Amino acid sequence: MRRASWKKSGLVMTVFWAMLALVAGCSSGGLDEMGQRYMAFLEAEDFSSGDGTLAIDVAQDDCNINALDPDWEDFGPAIGNVTVTVSEDALGITLESYTIHYEPLESPDGTSTTMPPRLESIYNGAYTMDIQSGASGTFSITLMSVDTKQEFQDKSGWSWYTEYPEWLEVWNAKVAEVNDQRDVVEEIKDQVARLPEGSEERKVLEAEEAIEQRRLDRLNEELEALQSQEVLHFWVSPALDMARYNLRLTLNFRDTHNKSRTIVLNRTLWLYNVDNC
C-alpha cells in the first residue's frame, strides 16, 4: 500500500557540488573575483536523486506493515559535508557559524505547479575551524533536522493513516507491553545463569521465570489476535508529494585581518518519501 518512490542505491550515494563562493566585502582586484580566493564544496550523504540535486526523506516507513513489531527504516537528520578551500594568495580564515534557509520553489503536483509551504525553521549552527592560506578544511553539518521534516509534514499534509485510529492506539500499547515483558524475562534469565546449578535461589528464580514466560506467551497471543484484524496502516501523501526548495547555506568567517566575510551556497533540493527499506 506504500506509495512508489525513488530508491537510493545499496551503496551510500553522494552528490558532490562545486559551487563558486560568493565572498562579501571583497575589493575589485583580480584575486577577489568570485571563486578565486575562497571556494566551498557541499557533499550530501545518503540521499541523492541521481541528477545532481539533493533529495531528503521526510517520512519514516514501516518496512513490513504485516510484522508483529514495526520494522522502521533508518530515519534522522539529513547530513552534509562542507569543504572550504582558501587560495594561496588569500588571507587565512576562521569559520565561525553557518545558517541554512529553505526557500520554496514552484513544484509539479501532477497536473500543474504549486508553491510548497514556507518552512519557518532556520537552522543556525556554530563551528570553529581555522584554515590557512593554500589549505582546506572539511566539516559536517545538518542539512535538515527531524524537527524541520516534521514541520514540512504538518504544513504540506503528510499523514500516518490507519483504517481505525483506536485500533492503532491499542496496537501500539500492546506492542509496548510485549516488549516490556520480554525485557523482564530476559533479565530473569540473566540472573538465573549467574547462579549455581541446583541452588535454592536459582530454583526460586527459575520458577519466577516460568511464570513470566507464560505471561509473555499470553501477550504474544493477544498481539497476534490484533494482527489478524489486518488493519492496514501507511503514509498517505498530499497532492504535492514531491516539493522543491532552494537550500541556501551561508558560511560566516573572519580572515586573519579580523574582517567578517561570508560564503553563500545555493542548491535545489527535493522533499518526498524516500523508500529506504
Beta strands, then each sheet from edge to edge (+ up, - down):
strand 1: 15-19
strand 2: 38-44
strand 3: 54-57
strand 4: 78-86
strand 5: 93-105
strand 6: 107-108
strand 7: 113-114
strand 8: 123-131
strand 9: 136-144
strand 10: 159-162
strand 11: 233-236
strand 12: 243-255
strand 13: 260-272
sheet 1: 1+ 2- 4+ 9-
sheet 2: 3+ 13+ 12- 5+ 8-
sheet 3: 6+ 7-
sheet 4: 10+ 11-
end
